[in-house]
Amino acid sequence: MMDVFLFIVTILAVWRITHLLSKEDGPFDIVFLIRKKAGAGFLGSLLDCFYCTSVWIALPFGLWLGNNWWEKLLYWWAISGAACLLEQATTKSNQQKQEPEYFED
């Protein structure tokens, strides 16, 4: 039972760290300055994409949770995937409301 709790807490931690690095400015704009220094190169594009960032943030957590190489790999992918699902669930849709396609004269 503790493993499930630890897994859920790990997912939440990865989501929070990833969200901070890719979507927020951070306290005193520290994260914003880090992203600005990263520029438009590989690191900069990595920090602009939530999904890309979650893969690399989840890596050390997956290595920590797994007991052997295949568990470490599966935990890595599962944690990143769960963080991405959580991001999808908490992000407001940018789609406009669909207007009815009929008109009255």
N, C-alpha and C positions, 0 to 999 in steps of 0.2 A: 504494500500500500504506500510505503514511503517513496518507492521508486516512481509511482504515478504522480505523487505530489511534487517531487523533485523535477520530474519531466515538465509538468505544467508551469512551475515557477521558472524553470529555465527558458521555456518558450516565452513567457511574459518578459523576462529579463532581456532576451535577444530582441524581441519586438521593441522594447523601450529604448535600448541602446541604438538600434538601427534607426528608429524613428527620430531620435535626438540627432544622430549624425547626418541623416539625409533630408530631414524635413524642418528642423527647428534651428534657431539661431543660438540657442544655449544661453546660459547665464553670462551676462556682460558681453554678449555677442562672440564668445570664444569659438564656438563651433562655426559660426559664420566666417570668422577670420581664418580658421583652418581650411574651410572649403575654398575661400578666396585665394589663399596661398597655394592650394593644390592646383588651381588653374583649370585649364581645359584639357589637360593630359589624362593619362590613365587613372590616376588617383582622383582627379577632379570629377571625371565622368563616373567613377565608382561611387563617389559620395553623393552624386545627384540622383542615383537610381536606388530606390528602396530595395528592390529585389536583388540587385547586385550586391549591395552592402550587406543584406541579411545573410547571403551565402558565406561571406568572409567573417562576419560577426559570429555566426553559428559554429564555425569550424573549431575554435578552442573549446566550446561547450560540448560539442560532439565528441571530441577527443577525451574530454574529462569524464563524460558519462559512460562511454563504451568500455567494455572489458577486453575485447579483441578487435582486430582490424575491421571485420565486417560490421560489428556493432557500432564501432566509432563512425564508420561511413554511413550507416543507416540513421544513427542519431543525428549526424551532421545534416543530412538531407531532410529528415523529419522535422528538426527544429527550424531550419530555414523555411521549409514549406509551411509549417504551422504559423510562423511569424508573418509570412506573406498572406495566408488566409486571414489572419487577424487584422492585417492592414486593410485588406479588401472589405472586411466586415465593419471596420471603423471609419472608412473613408467615405465622405459624402460624394454622391454621384454628381458629375458635372453635366449630366444630360438634362436638357430642358424637358419640361412636361410636354407630353404629346398632346397637341391640339386635335380636336375632332376634325375629320376631313370632310365635313359636310357644311354647306352654307345655306342660310335662309335668305330668300329674296324679299 
